[in-house]
Amino acid sequence: MEQFRYFRTTLMHKNSIQEEIKSRLKSGNACYHSVQNPLSFSMLSKNIKIKMYRTITLPVVLYGCATWSFTMREEHGLRVFENRMQGKLFGPR
């Protein structure tokens, strides 16, 4: 068996985390798009938007990350996701 799905986490025979992170980022994007309308309200403060992001989207992406062994490539992918989400929430810097 090459891979096994367990509690929404894909366990790989080779202990490769790349596919798991790719799947998590895809789920995080879907989660963001599901709450995109409330987050786009200009009347919401930055603090409220940050709290919504941290309580709704971020846990979807980071679920099970305590067991991941990162390389610089995976860490870079997560940082790109974080920066992209901040750009969507607050606009260009």
Residue, then its C-alpha position, 0 to 999 in steps of 0.5 A: m500500500e503506497q498511501f493511506r488516508y487516516f483522519r483526513t491525513t494521508l500517510m505515505h509509505k516513503n514518509s513524503i509530506q509534499e502531497e499532504i501539504k499540497s492537499r492541505l493548501k488546497s483545503g485551505n483555499a477552499c475554506y477561504h473561498s467559503v468565507q470570502n464574502p464576510l471577509s471582504f466587508s470593508m466595515l470589518s476591522k483588520n483584527i476581526k479579519i485576522k481572528m477569522y483567518r486564524t480560527i477558520t482557515l489556518p487550522v484547516v491548513l495546519y491540521g496534523c503539522a506537528t508530525w510533519s518533517f519540513t524541508m525548506r521547499e515545504e516551508h516556502g510553500l506554506r509561507v507563500f500561502e500565508n502571504r497570499m492570504q494576507g494579500k487577499l485580506f488586506g490588499p497589496r502592501 
